[in-house]
Amino acid sequence: MLSRNLEQTLHRALGHANDRRHEYATLEHLLLALADDSDAVAVLRACGVDIDKLRREITEYLDNELSNLVTQRGEDAKPTAGFQRVLQRAAIHVQSSGREE
């Protein structure tokens, strides 16, 4: 059901959280990963988003404002409820459109 591109983006989002030793992968991790997804970048640019600025500001936010998510346990980050909800809504949207991806 997930496209290969989206699957890679989700792995990147979890990787962003793991690289920072964050206990949870948040919507901000997902947005940062989407900033490197060619399909998402096309949509963001069409909406007038400055991709480089978006990356810089999200990276700064993740590194400075989410320090409370840092854990010493060494486990992989778990997606937050919001992260999971976004994926569920996307899957529902794809199913209702009659498409497979």
Summary of the structure (lengths in Angstrom):
residues: 101
radius of gyration: 14.2
end to end distance: 5.3
largest distance: 43.9
contacts: 272
relative contact order: 0.20
helix: 67%
strand: 6%
